[in-house]
Amino acid sequence: MKILLINPSIRPDNPRKIFPMGLSYIATALHDAGYRCQIYDIDAHRFSDVEVKKYLTDNAFDVVAFGCIVTAYKWVRFGGTTMATTSNTSDARKSL
């Protein structure tokens, strides 16, 4: 099973970048349980909407999860909409 954990950009104009500790704990637990897991850190790399859409379109995942607070809703909504319209993301429409 291929799992993607997304850390959305919470404060894109803030030069300070915060390590996604919670997602890292989850990724470690998934890895230890034998799952393939990646963290896509939009906040650290300041990926544009186009870059995020391309990444989600070019890669297929069985599970996609977002770690966020309410101020990151724009990214969560964008990611969910992108996955629902992407043919490479398995069963994405079922999750929305």
DRENKOLDO-821805 format. One record per atom (N, C-alpha, C): residue number from 1; z, x, y. Coordinates in Angstrom, 1 decimal, always signed. Layout:
<atoms>
<atom><i>NUM</i><up>Z</up><east>X</east><north>Y</north></atom>
...
</atoms>
This chain:
<atoms>
<atom><i>1</i><up>+0.0</up><east>+0.8</east><north>-1.2</north></atom>
<atom><i>1</i><up>+0.0</up><east>+0.0</east><north>+0.0</north></atom>
<atom><i>1</i><up>+0.0</up><east>+0.9</east><north>+1.2</north></atom>
<atom><i>2</i><up>-0.9</up><east>+0.6</east><north>+2.2</north></atom>
<atom><i>2</i><up>-1.0</up><east>+1.4</east><north>+3.4</north></atom>
<atom><i>2</i><up>-0.4</up><east>+0.6</east><north>+4.5</north></atom>
<atom><i>3</i><up>+0.6</up><east>+1.2</east><north>+5.2</north></atom>
<atom><i>3</i><up>+1.4</up><east>+0.6</east><north>+6.2</north></atom>
<atom><i>3</i><up>+1.2</up><east>+1.3</east><north>+7.5</north></atom>
<atom><i>4</i><up>+1.1</up><east>+0.5</east><north>+8.6</north></atom>
<atom><i>4</i><up>+1.0</up><east>+1.1</east><north>+10.0</north></atom>
<atom><i>4</i><up>+2.1</up><east>+0.5</east><north>+10.8</north></atom>
<atom><i>5</i><up>+2.9</up><east>+1.4</east><north>+11.4</north></atom>
<atom><i>5</i><up>+4.0</up><east>+1.1</east><north>+12.4</north></atom>
<atom><i>5</i><up>+3.5</up><east>+1.5</east><north>+13.7</north></atom>
<atom><i>6</i><up>+3.5</up><east>+0.5</east><north>+14.7</north></atom>
<atom><i>6</i><up>+3.0</up><east>+0.8</east><north>+16.0</north></atom>
<atom><i>6</i><up>+4.1</up><east>+0.8</east><north>+17.0</north></atom>
<atom><i>7</i><up>+4.2</up><east>+1.9</east><north>+17.8</north></atom>
<atom><i>7</i><up>+5.1</up><east>+2.0</east><north>+18.9</north></atom>
<atom><i>7</i><up>+4.3</up><east>+1.7</east><north>+20.2</north></atom>
<atom><i>8</i><up>+4.4</up><east>+0.5</east><north>+20.8</north></atom>
<atom><i>8</i><up>+3.6</up><east>+0.1</east><north>+22.0</north></atom>
<atom><i>8</i><up>+4.1</up><east>+0.9</east><north>+23.2</north></atom>
<atom><i>9</i><up>+3.3</up><east>+0.9</east><north>+24.2</north></atom>
<atom><i>9</i><up>+3.7</up><east>+1.5</east><north>+25.5</north></atom>
<atom><i>9</i><up>+4.5</up><east>+0.6</east><north>+26.3</north></atom>
<atom><i>10</i><up>+5.8</up><east>+0.9</east><north>+26.4</north></atom>
<atom><i>10</i><up>+6.7</up><east>+0.0</east><north>+27.1</north></atom>
<atom><i>10</i><up>+6.6</up><east>+0.2</east><north>+28.7</north></atom>
<atom><i>11</i><up>+6.5</up><east>+1.4</east><north>+29.1</north></atom>
<atom><i>11</i><up>+6.5</up><east>+1.7</east><north>+30.5</north></atom>
<atom><i>11</i><up>+5.3</up><east>+2.7</east><north>+30.7</north></atom>
<atom><i>12</i><up>+4.1</up><east>+2.3</east><north>+30.8</north></atom>
<atom><i>12</i><up>+2.9</up><east>+3.2</east><north>+30.8</north></atom>
<atom><i>12</i><up>+2.9</up><east>+4.1</east><north>+32.0</north></atom>
<atom><i>13</i><up>+3.5</up><east>+3.7</east><north>+33.1</north></atom>
<atom><i>13</i><up>+3.5</up><east>+4.6</east><north>+34.3</north></atom>
<atom><i>13</i><up>+4.6</up><east>+5.6</east><north>+34.4</north></atom>
<atom><i>14</i><up>+5.6</up><east>+5.5</east><north>+33.5</north></atom>
<atom><i>14</i><up>+6.7</up><east>+6.4</east><north>+33.4</north></atom>
<atom><i>14</i><up>+6.3</up><east>+7.7</east><north>+32.7</north></atom>
<atom><i>15</i><up>+6.4</up><east>+8.8</east><north>+33.3</north></atom>
<atom><i>15</i><up>+6.1</up><east>+10.1</east><north>+32.6</north></atom>
<atom><i>15</i><up>+7.0</up><east>+10.4</east><north>+31.4</north></atom>
<atom><i>16</i><up>+8.2</up><east>+9.9</east><north>+31.4</north></atom>
<atom><i>16</i><up>+9.1</up><east>+10.1</east><north>+30.3</north></atom>
<atom><i>16</i><up>+8.7</up><east>+9.4</east><north>+29.1</north></atom>
<atom><i>17</i><up>+8.7</up><east>+10.2</east><north>+28.0</north></atom>
<atom><i>17</i><up>+8.3</up><east>+9.6</east><north>+26.7</north></atom>
<atom><i>17</i><up>+9.5</up><east>+9.6</east><north>+25.8</north></atom>
<atom><i>18</i><up>+9.7</up><east>+8.5</east><north>+25.1</north></atom>
<atom><i>18</i><up>+10.9</up><east>+8.4</east><north>+24.2</north></atom>
<atom><i>18</i><up>+10.4</up><east>+8.3</east><north>+22.8</north></atom>
<atom><i>19</i><up>+11.0</up><east>+9.1</east><north>+21.9</north></atom>
<atom><i>19</i><up>+10.7</up><east>+9.2</east><north>+20.5</north></atom>
<atom><i>19</i><up>+11.1</up><east>+7.8</east><north>+19.9</north></atom>
<atom><i>20</i><up>+10.2</up><east>+7.3</east><north>+19.0</north></atom>
<atom><i>20</i><up>+10.5</up><east>+6.0</east><north>+18.4</north></atom>
<atom><i>20</i><up>+11.4</up><east>+6.1</east><north>+17.2</north></atom>
<atom><i>21</i><up>+12.7</up><east>+6.3</east><north>+17.5</north></atom>
<atom><i>21</i><up>+13.7</up><east>+6.6</east><north>+16.4</north></atom>
<atom><i>21</i><up>+13.7</up><east>+5.5</east><north>+15.4</north></atom>
<atom><i>22</i><up>+13.8</up><east>+4.2</east><north>+15.8</north></atom>
<atom><i>22</i><up>+13.9</up><east>+3.1</east><north>+14.9</north></atom>
<atom><i>22</i><up>+12.7</up><east>+3.1</east><north>+13.9</north></atom>
<atom><i>23</i><up>+11.5</up><east>+3.2</east><north>+14.5</north></atom>
<atom><i>23</i><up>+10.3</up><east>+3.2</east><north>+13.6</north></atom>
<atom><i>23</i><up>+10.3</up><east>+4.4</east><north>+12.7</north></atom>
<atom><i>24</i><up>+10.9</up><east>+5.5</east><north>+13.1</north></atom>
<atom><i>24</i><up>+10.9</up><east>+6.7</east><north>+12.3</north></atom>
<atom><i>24</i><up>+11.9</up><east>+6.5</east><north>+11.1</north></atom>
<atom><i>25</i><up>+13.0</up><east>+5.8</east><north>+11.3</north></atom>
<atom><i>25</i><up>+13.9</up><east>+5.4</east><north>+10.2</north></atom>
<atom><i>25</i><up>+13.2</up><east>+4.5</east><north>+9.2</north></atom>
<atom><i>26</i><up>+12.4</up><east>+3.5</east><north>+9.7</north></atom>
<atom><i>26</i><up>+11.7</up><east>+2.6</east><north>+8.9</north></atom>
<atom><i>26</i><up>+10.6</up><east>+3.4</east><north>+8.1</north></atom>
<atom><i>27</i><up>+9.9</up><east>+4.3</east><north>+8.8</north></atom>
<atom><i>27</i><up>+8.9</up><east>+5.1</east><north>+8.1</north></atom>
<atom><i>27</i><up>+9.4</up><east>+5.9</east><north>+7.0</north></atom>
<atom><i>28</i><up>+10.6</up><east>+6.5</east><north>+7.3</north></atom>
<atom><i>28</i><up>+11.3</up><east>+7.4</east><north>+6.3</north></atom>
<atom><i>28</i><up>+11.7</up><east>+6.5</east><north>+5.0</north></atom>
<atom><i>29</i><up>+12.2</up><east>+5.4</east><north>+5.3</north></atom>
<atom><i>29</i><up>+12.6</up><east>+4.5</east><north>+4.1</north></atom>
<atom><i>29</i><up>+11.4</up><east>+4.1</east><north>+3.3</north></atom>
<atom><i>30</i><up>+10.3</up><east>+3.7</east><north>+4.0</north></atom>
<atom><i>30</i><up>+9.1</up><east>+3.3</east><north>+3.3</north></atom>
<atom><i>30</i><up>+8.5</up><east>+4.5</east><north>+2.5</north></atom>
<atom><i>31</i><up>+8.5</up><east>+5.7</east><north>+3.1</north></atom>
<atom><i>31</i><up>+8.0</up><east>+6.9</east><north>+2.4</north></atom>
<atom><i>31</i><up>+8.9</up><east>+7.2</east><north>+1.2</north></atom>
<atom><i>32</i><up>+10.2</up><east>+7.1</east><north>+1.3</north></atom>
<atom><i>32</i><up>+11.1</up><east>+7.3</east><north>+0.2</north></atom>
<atom><i>32</i><up>+10.9</up><east>+6.3</east><north>-0.9</north></atom>
<atom><i>33</i><up>+10.5</up><east>+5.1</east><north>-0.5</north></atom>
<atom><i>33</i><up>+10.2</up><east>+4.1</east><north>-1.5</north></atom>
<atom><i>33</i><up>+8.8</up><east>+4.2</east><north>-2.1</north></atom>
<atom><i>34</i><up>+8.0</up><east>+5.2</east><north>-1.7</north></atom>
<atom><i>34</i><up>+6.7</up><east>+5.4</east><north>-2.3</north></atom>
<atom><i>34</i><up>+5.5</up><east>+4.8</east><north>-1.6</north></atom>
<atom><i>35</i><up>+5.8</up><east>+4.3</east><north>-0.4</north></atom>
<atom><i>35</i><up>+4.7</up><east>+3.7</east><north>+0.4</north></atom>
<atom><i>35</i><up>+4.0</up><east>+4.7</east><north>+1.3</north></atom>
<atom><i>36</i><up>+2.7</up><east>+4.5</east><north>+1.5</north></atom>
<atom><i>36</i><up>+2.0</up><east>+5.3</east><north>+2.5</north></atom>
<atom><i>36</i><up>+2.2</up><east>+4.7</east><north>+3.9</north></atom>
<atom><i>37</i><up>+2.7</up><east>+5.4</east><north>+4.8</north></atom>
<atom><i>37</i><up>+3.0</up><east>+4.9</east><north>+6.1</north></atom>
<atom><i>37</i><up>+2.6</up><east>+5.8</east><north>+7.2</north></atom>
<atom><i>38</i><up>+2.2</up><east>+5.2</east><north>+8.3</north></atom>
<atom><i>38</i><up>+1.8</up><east>+6.0</east><north>+9.5</north></atom>
<atom><i>38</i><up>+2.5</up><east>+5.4</east><north>+10.7</north></atom>
<atom><i>39</i><up>+2.8</up><east>+6.2</east><north>+11.7</north></atom>
<atom><i>39</i><up>+3.2</up><east>+5.7</east><north>+13.0</north></atom>
<atom><i>39</i><up>+2.1</up><east>+5.9</east><north>+14.0</north></atom>
<atom><i>40</i><up>+1.7</up><east>+4.9</east><north>+14.7</north></atom>
<atom><i>40</i><up>+0.7</up><east>+5.0</east><north>+15.8</north></atom>
<atom><i>40</i><up>+1.5</up><east>+4.9</east><north>+17.1</north></atom>
<atom><i>41</i><up>+1.7</up><east>+6.0</east><north>+17.8</north></atom>
<atom><i>41</i><up>+2.6</up><east>+6.0</east><north>+19.0</north></atom>
<atom><i>41</i><up>+1.7</up><east>+5.9</east><north>+20.2</north></atom>
<atom><i>42</i><up>+1.5</up><east>+4.6</east><north>+20.7</north></atom>
<atom><i>42</i><up>+0.7</up><east>+4.4</east><north>+21.9</north></atom>
<atom><i>42</i><up>+1.5</up><east>+4.9</east><north>+23.1</north></atom>
<atom><i>43</i><up>+2.8</up><east>+4.8</east><north>+23.1</north></atom>
<atom><i>43</i><up>+3.6</up><east>+5.2</east><north>+24.2</north></atom>
<atom><i>43</i><up>+3.5</up><east>+6.7</east><north>+24.5</north></atom>
<atom><i>44</i><up>+3.6</up><east>+7.5</east><north>+23.4</north></atom>
<atom><i>44</i><up>+3.6</up><east>+8.9</east><north>+23.6</north></atom>
<atom><i>44</i><up>+2.2</up><east>+9.4</east><north>+24.0</north></atom>
<atom><i>45</i><up>+1.1</up><east>+8.8</east><north>+23.5</north></atom>
<atom><i>45</i><up>-0.2</up><east>+9.3</east><north>+23.7</north></atom>
<atom><i>45</i><up>-0.9</up><east>+8.5</east><north>+24.8</north></atom>
<atom><i>46</i><up>-0.3</up><east>+7.4</east><north>+25.3</north></atom>
<atom><i>46</i><up>-0.9</up><east>+6.6</east><north>+26.3</north></atom>
<atom><i>46</i><up>-2.4</up><east>+6.2</east><north>+26.0</north></atom>
<atom><i>47</i><up>-2.6</up><east>+5.8</east><north>+24.8</north></atom>
<atom><i>47</i><up>-3.9</up><east>+5.3</east><north>+24.3</north></atom>
<atom><i>47</i><up>-4.3</up><east>+4.1</east><north>+25.2</north></atom>
<atom><i>48</i><up>-5.6</up><east>+4.0</east><north>+25.5</north></atom>
<atom><i>48</i><up>-6.1</up><east>+2.9</east><north>+26.2</north></atom>
<atom><i>48</i><up>-6.4</up><east>+1.7</east><north>+25.3</north></atom>
<atom><i>49</i><up>-6.6</up><east>+0.6</east><north>+25.8</north></atom>
<atom><i>49</i><up>-6.9</up><east>-0.6</east><north>+25.0</north></atom>
<atom><i>49</i><up>-8.1</up><east>-0.3</east><north>+24.1</north></atom>
<atom><i>50</i><up>-9.1</up><east>+0.4</east><north>+24.6</north></atom>
<atom><i>50</i><up>-10.4</up><east>+0.7</east><north>+23.9</north></atom>
<atom><i>50</i><up>-10.0</up><east>+1.6</east><north>+22.7</north></atom>
<atom><i>51</i><up>-9.2</up><east>+2.6</east><north>+22.9</north></atom>
<atom><i>51</i><up>-8.8</up><east>+3.5</east><north>+21.9</north></atom>
<atom><i>51</i><up>-8.0</up><east>+2.8</east><north>+20.8</north></atom>
<atom><i>52</i><up>-7.1</up><east>+1.9</east><north>+21.2</north></atom>
<atom><i>52</i><up>-6.3</up><east>+1.2</east><north>+20.2</north></atom>
<atom><i>52</i><up>-7.2</up><east>+0.3</east><north>+19.4</north></atom>
<atom><i>53</i><up>-8.1</up><east>-0.4</east><north>+20.0</north></atom>
<atom><i>53</i><up>-9.0</up><east>-1.3</east><north>+19.3</north></atom>
<atom><i>53</i><up>-9.8</up><east>-0.5</east><north>+18.3</north></atom>
<atom><i>54</i><up>-10.3</up><east>+0.6</east><north>+18.7</north></atom>
<atom><i>54</i><up>-11.2</up><east>+1.4</east><north>+17.9</north></atom>
<atom><i>54</i><up>-10.4</up><east>+1.9</east><north>+16.6</north></atom>
<atom><i>55</i><up>-9.1</up><east>+2.3</east><north>+16.9</north></atom>
<atom><i>55</i><up>-8.3</up><east>+2.8</east><north>+15.8</north></atom>
<atom><i>55</i><up>-8.0</up><east>+1.7</east><north>+14.8</north></atom>
<atom><i>56</i><up>-7.7</up><east>+0.5</east><north>+15.3</north></atom>
<atom><i>56</i><up>-7.4</up><east>-0.6</east><north>+14.4</north></atom>
<atom><i>56</i><up>-8.7</up><east>-1.1</east><north>+13.7</north></atom>
<atom><i>57</i><up>-9.8</up><east>-1.0</east><north>+14.3</north></atom>
<atom><i>57</i><up>-11.1</up><east>-1.4</east><north>+13.7</north></atom>
<atom><i>57</i><up>-11.6</up><east>-0.4</east><north>+12.7</north></atom>
<atom><i>58</i><up>-11.3</up><east>+0.9</east><north>+12.9</north></atom>
<atom><i>58</i><up>-11.8</up><east>+2.0</east><north>+12.0</north></atom>
<atom><i>58</i><up>-10.9</up><east>+2.2</east><north>+10.8</north></atom>
<atom><i>59</i><up>-9.7</up><east>+1.7</east><north>+10.8</north></atom>
<atom><i>59</i><up>-8.8</up><east>+1.9</east><north>+9.7</north></atom>
<atom><i>59</i><up>-8.3</up><east>+0.6</east><north>+9.2</north></atom>
<atom><i>60</i><up>-8.1</up><east>+0.6</east><north>+7.9</north></atom>
<atom><i>60</i><up>-7.6</up><east>-0.7</east><north>+7.2</north></atom>
<atom><i>60</i><up>-6.2</up><east>-0.4</east><north>+6.7</north></atom>
<atom><i>61</i><up>-5.3</up><east>-1.4</east><north>+7.0</north></atom>
<atom><i>61</i><up>-3.9</up><east>-1.4</east><north>+6.6</north></atom>
<atom><i>61</i><up>-3.6</up><east>-2.6</east><north>+5.9</north></atom>
<atom><i>62</i><up>-2.7</up><east>-2.5</east><north>+4.9</north></atom>
<atom><i>62</i><up>-2.2</up><east>-3.7</east><north>+4.3</north></atom>
<atom><i>62</i><up>-1.1</up><east>-4.4</east><north>+5.1</north></atom>
<atom><i>63</i><up>-0.3</up><east>-3.6</east><north>+5.8</north></atom>
<atom><i>63</i><up>+0.7</up><east>-4.2</east><north>+6.6</north></atom>
<atom><i>63</i><up>+0.7</up><east>-3.5</east><north>+8.0</north></atom>
<atom><i>64</i><up>+0.9</up><east>-4.2</east><north>+9.0</north></atom>
<atom><i>64</i><up>+1.0</up><east>-3.6</east><north>+10.4</north></atom>
<atom><i>64</i><up>+2.2</up><east>-4.2</east><north>+11.0</north></atom>
<atom><i>65</i><up>+3.1</up><east>-3.4</east><north>+11.5</north></atom>
<atom><i>65</i><up>+4.3</up><east>-3.9</east><north>+12.2</north></atom>
<atom><i>65</i><up>+4.5</up><east>-3.2</east><north>+13.5</north></atom>
<atom><i>66</i><up>+5.1</up><east>-3.9</east><north>+14.5</north></atom>
<atom><i>66</i><up>+5.3</up><east>-3.4</east><north>+15.8</north></atom>
<atom><i>66</i><up>+6.8</up><east>-3.2</east><north>+16.0</north></atom>
<atom><i>67</i><up>+7.2</up><east>-2.1</east><north>+16.6</north></atom>
<atom><i>67</i><up>+8.5</up><east>-2.0</east><north>+17.1</north></atom>
<atom><i>67</i><up>+8.5</up><east>-2.1</east><north>+18.6</north></atom>
<atom><i>68</i><up>+9.2</up><east>-3.1</east><north>+19.1</north></atom>
<atom><i>68</i><up>+9.1</up><east>-3.3</east><north>+20.6</north></atom>
<atom><i>68</i><up>+10.3</up><east>-4.1</east><north>+21.1</north></atom>
<atom><i>69</i><up>+10.3</up><east>-4.2</east><north>+22.4</north></atom>
<atom><i>69</i><up>+11.2</up><east>-5.1</east><north>+23.2</north></atom>
<atom><i>69</i><up>+10.2</up><east>-6.0</east><north>+23.9</north></atom>
<atom><i>70</i><up>+10.8</up><east>-7.0</east><north>+24.5</north></atom>
<atom><i>70</i><up>+10.0</up><east>-8.1</east><north>+25.1</north></atom>
<atom><i>70</i><up>+9.0</up><east>-7.6</east><north>+26.2</north></atom>
<atom><i>71</i><up>+9.3</up><east>-6.5</east><north>+26.9</north></atom>
<atom><i>71</i><up>+8.4</up><east>-6.0</east><north>+27.9</north></atom>
<atom><i>71</i><up>+7.1</up><east>-5.4</east><north>+27.3</north></atom>
<atom><i>72</i><up>+7.1</up><east>-5.2</east><north>+26.0</north></atom>
<atom><i>72</i><up>+5.9</up><east>-4.6</east><north>+25.3</north></atom>
<atom><i>72</i><up>+5.0</up><east>-5.7</east><north>+24.7</north></atom>
<atom><i>73</i><up>+5.3</up><east>-7.0</east><north>+25.1</north></atom>
<atom><i>73</i><up>+4.6</up><east>-8.1</east><north>+24.5</north></atom>
<atom><i>73</i><up>+3.1</up><east>-8.0</east><north>+24.6</north></atom>
<atom><i>74</i><up>+2.6</up><east>-7.4</east><north>+25.8</north></atom>
<atom><i>74</i><up>+1.2</up><east>-7.3</east><north>+26.0</north></atom>
<atom><i>74</i><up>+0.5</up><east>-6.5</east><north>+24.8</north></atom>
<atom><i>75</i><up>+1.2</up><east>-5.4</east><north>+24.4</north></atom>
<atom><i>75</i><up>+0.6</up><east>-4.6</east><north>+23.3</north></atom>
<atom><i>75</i><up>+0.7</up><east>-5.3</east><north>+22.0</north></atom>
<atom><i>76</i><up>+1.8</up><east>-6.0</east><north>+21.7</north></atom>
<atom><i>76</i><up>+1.9</up><east>-6.7</east><north>+20.5</north></atom>
<atom><i>76</i><up>+0.9</up><east>-7.8</east><north>+20.4</north></atom>
<atom><i>77</i><up>+0.7</up><east>-8.6</east><north>+21.5</north></atom>
<atom><i>77</i><up>-0.4</up><east>-9.6</east><north>+21.5</north></atom>
<atom><i>77</i><up>-1.7</up><east>-9.0</east><north>+21.3</north></atom>
<atom><i>78</i><up>-2.0</up><east>-7.9</east><north>+22.0</north></atom>
<atom><i>78</i><up>-3.3</up><east>-7.3</east><north>+22.0</north></atom>
<atom><i>78</i><up>-3.6</up><east>-6.8</east><north>+20.5</north></atom>
<atom><i>79</i><up>-2.6</up><east>-6.1</east><north>+19.9</north></atom>
<atom><i>79</i><up>-2.7</up><east>-5.6</east><north>+18.6</north></atom>
<atom><i>79</i><up>-2.9</up><east>-6.7</east><north>+17.6</north></atom>
<atom><i>80</i><up>-2.2</up><east>-7.8</east><north>+17.7</north></atom>
<atom><i>80</i><up>-2.3</up><east>-8.9</east><north>+16.8</north></atom>
<atom><i>80</i><up>-3.7</up><east>-9.6</east><north>+16.9</north></atom>
<atom><i>81</i><up>-4.2</up><east>-9.7</east><north>+18.1</north></atom>
<atom><i>81</i><up>-5.5</up><east>-10.3</east><north>+18.3</north></atom>
<atom><i>81</i><up>-6.6</up><east>-9.4</east><north>+17.8</north></atom>
<atom><i>82</i><up>-6.4</up><east>-8.1</east><north>+18.0</north></atom>
<atom><i>82</i><up>-7.4</up><east>-7.2</east><north>+17.5</north></atom>
<atom><i>82</i><up>-7.5</up><east>-7.1</east><north>+16.0</north></atom>
<atom><i>83</i><up>-6.3</up><east>-7.2</east><north>+15.4</north></atom>
<atom><i>83</i><up>-6.3</up><east>-7.2</east><north>+13.9</north></atom>
<atom><i>83</i><up>-6.9</up><east>-8.4</east><north>+13.3</north></atom>
<atom><i>84</i><up>-6.7</up><east>-9.6</east><north>+14.0</north></atom>
<atom><i>84</i><up>-7.2</up><east>-10.8</east><north>+13.5</north></atom>
<atom><i>84</i><up>-8.7</up><east>-10.9</east><north>+13.6</north></atom>
<atom><i>85</i><up>-9.3</up><east>-10.1</east><north>+14.4</north></atom>
<atom><i>85</i><up>-10.8</up><east>-10.1</east><north>+14.6</north></atom>
<atom><i>85</i><up>-11.4</up><east>-8.9</east><north>+13.9</north></atom>
<atom><i>86</i><up>-10.6</up><east>-8.1</east><north>+13.2</north></atom>
<atom><i>86</i><up>-11.1</up><east>-6.8</east><north>+12.6</north></atom>
<atom><i>86</i><up>-11.3</up><east>-7.1</east><north>+11.1</north></atom>
<atom><i>87</i><up>-12.5</up><east>-6.8</east><north>+10.7</north></atom>
<atom><i>87</i><up>-12.8</up><east>-7.0</east><north>+9.2</north></atom>
<atom><i>87</i><up>-12.1</up><east>-6.0</east><north>+8.3</north></atom>
<atom><i>88</i><up>-11.8</up><east>-4.8</east><north>+8.8</north></atom>
<atom><i>88</i><up>-11.2</up><east>-3.8</east><north>+8.0</north></atom>
<atom><i>88</i><up>-9.7</up><east>-3.9</east><north>+7.7</north></atom>
<atom><i>89</i><up>-9.1</up><east>-4.8</east><north>+8.4</north></atom>
<atom><i>89</i><up>-7.6</up><east>-5.0</east><north>+8.2</north></atom>
<atom><i>89</i><up>-7.5</up><east>-6.2</east><north>+7.2</north></atom>
<atom><i>90</i><up>-7.0</up><east>-5.8</east><north>+6.0</north></atom>
<atom><i>90</i><up>-6.9</up><east>-6.8</east><north>+5.0</north></atom>
<atom><i>90</i><up>-5.9</up><east>-7.9</east><north>+5.3</north></atom>
<atom><i>91</i><up>-6.4</up><east>-9.1</east><north>+5.1</north></atom>
<atom><i>91</i><up>-5.7</up><east>-10.4</east><north>+5.3</north></atom>
<atom><i>91</i><up>-5.0</up><east>-10.5</east><north>+6.6</north></atom>
<atom><i>92</i><up>-5.5</up><east>-9.9</east><north>+7.7</north></atom>
<atom><i>92</i><up>-4.8</up><east>-10.0</east><north>+9.0</north></atom>
<atom><i>92</i><up>-4.7</up><east>-11.4</east><north>+9.5</north></atom>
<atom><i>93</i><up>-5.7</up><east>-12.2</east><north>+9.2</north></atom>
<atom><i>93</i><up>-5.6</up><east>-13.6</east><north>+9.7</north></atom>
<atom><i>93</i><up>-4.5</up><east>-14.4</east><north>+9.1</north></atom>
<atom><i>94</i><up>-4.1</up><east>-14.0</east><north>+7.9</north></atom>
<atom><i>94</i><up>-3.0</up><east>-14.7</east><north>+7.3</north></atom>
<atom><i>94</i><up>-1.7</up><east>-14.5</east><north>+8.0</north></atom>
<atom><i>95</i><up>-1.6</up><east>-13.3</east><north>+8.6</north></atom>
<atom><i>95</i><up>-0.3</up><east>-12.9</east><north>+9.2</north></atom>
<atom><i>95</i><up>-0.1</up><east>-13.5</east><north>+10.6</north></atom>
<atom><i>96</i><up>-1.1</up><east>-14.0</east><north>+11.2</north></atom>
<atom><i>96</i><up>-0.9</up><east>-14.5</east><north>+12.6</north></atom>
<atom><i>96</i><up>-0.5</up><east>-16.0</east><north>+12.6</north></atom>
</atoms>
